[in-house]
Amino acid sequence: MAVKRKSGATRQQPKPSRQPRSWKQFWRQAVTLLILVTVIGGGMYLQQEDTLPVKHVTVEGEFRHADKEALVKVVSPIVRGSFMDVDVARIRQAGEALPWVKQIQVRRVWPDTLHLIVEEQKAIARWNKNSLVNTSGAVFTPPSATIPRGLVQLNGPDGTSELMARRLVEIQRQVNQLGLKVVAVNMDKRRAWQVDFAEGLHLKLGRAGGETRLKRFIRVFNGGLATFRSQIAEVDMRYTNGLAVVWKSGQQPDFNGTV
C-alpha cells in the first residue's frame, strides 16, 4: 500500500548555536576600563594644589647684569598650583620682561621644584639715547646704571637696529686690517652712513654704494693715507672716483702730490 505525502510541507531550519562567551575578551575590556579610570582619577588628584605643591625655585645662568633676586621675586607670585599644572608660560613671560633677561627655560624637577635656565642679554652696542642692541640686533632698554661702558654707539631710525648691528660687525671686520676701531656708526633718515673711529677720524660713506666706498677707503688708506692718520679729522668718500680729506686744526701735513 502506497503512502501519500502531504504537499506544501517545509523543512524546519536548525537554530544557530550560541557562541561561548570569551572570558579573555571580557578581562581585557575590564582591565582597559580600570586603567582609564585610574589615569583620569590620578590626573585629577595630581592637579589639586595641595597634592604636589611647588616648594622650590632654582635658577641657573650667567648673571653679569641681570638681577637674580629680582627674577625670583617676579616669578614667585606666579608659582601657584600643583607641580603638574603650574603655569610655565606665565613664569617664562614674567621673567623675560626683565630688561637684561633674553630667554628662560622652565623645567620641572620631581617632585616639588621648578628649575629656571636663564640666558642673559649680550649687548654689542648702545642704541640711540638710552637703549642697547643685542647680538641679534634686537633693542632692549635696561636701567642706565647697568649699561656697560665702552660700547660702540649706534644711531639710526626706528626699526633699523638689526641692519645697523650687522653693518657694524662687517665694517669692523674690514677695518681691522687698518688697525682702526669703530666707536660709532650713524645712519640718518635719508639712509646716509657715517663712521667714527677711536683716533677721531670721521668717515662719510653717504647713501648709495656704501660697500664700494668702504673698500675704496681701505685701499687708499693702505696706499699711503695711513701715514697721516693722527692728523686726519674727516675723510669724505662721497665722490665717484675720489675722496676729500679734512685735516685737524693746525695739523695739515706739508707735502706735495697725492695720497
Steps between C-alpha positions, in 0.01 A plus 500: 500500500642837395532784743412842367709794623334828581588781261628842622695369797817711596817390658572659838838685510727415790554778758851652498707384787595768760869584495665459834591831661873587486623561854834617362326782312295588806807536721680704236216751487478510877873568542489774234211668678683476835814658357297781345322574827832493688668742260211747507465479876874528555524804272219674687668419829842630393350827378373590843713780648566323829602170338844587355564868574811668355731567794824607334612720209861463387678723248788423265684741269770762465398816684731784402232769476167329574378496859447145622308606812272722292426206271402272788287779649309562178421133429420393857140632501431295186626173648156384608314174460634149494829382357316365195289799395711803602481767227842467337416745220415780744818436699709524185317813384546676836870418514571606143337837569807592707731721290816289513324162459488376141349152541393258776449126485283353778549138601311294755721300738305229682332527742484867607753720317497734201841556340549821298778511240569864418668644190615856559499774238838560335534862392723583203422873478307790641190594303403865459464670838412252774480150351726212402518258206560128559679249279180444299451870436205524738463813712457487878507774761654415839552744789763757397719409798542146365612598148862390446760756403702492181226374267476619141230763446237429232265777394225436249127516423262269684483153353858503362684355800541153345637645176740730684623227734591283200665796328704580811640148514586508130666843510712409802605175335618685190689781677679266740778477242548877531532494877187714534235451766140604439349709780180616330287429193229742394223474243271798448142503373625522142695172559838674476778323694783647709762323710716630785828338605685507831775737382244766415477422129154558355406310183212602273364223277172660391192315378567298186794269448607491862670161463700612195599827667618321813719269292643802315575673831685189622702487179597870515573487872733204447654675203647789697228690682568300816827693541293805597237319706556703818459827306177415318169633628277377220504296181209555263449212255190645334674549169482284192874450452665678789479625856542814710714525813441750780802546727490568871548862592862603453610148403492510122813320377755670276521290189467519124309256282216269579441216745 
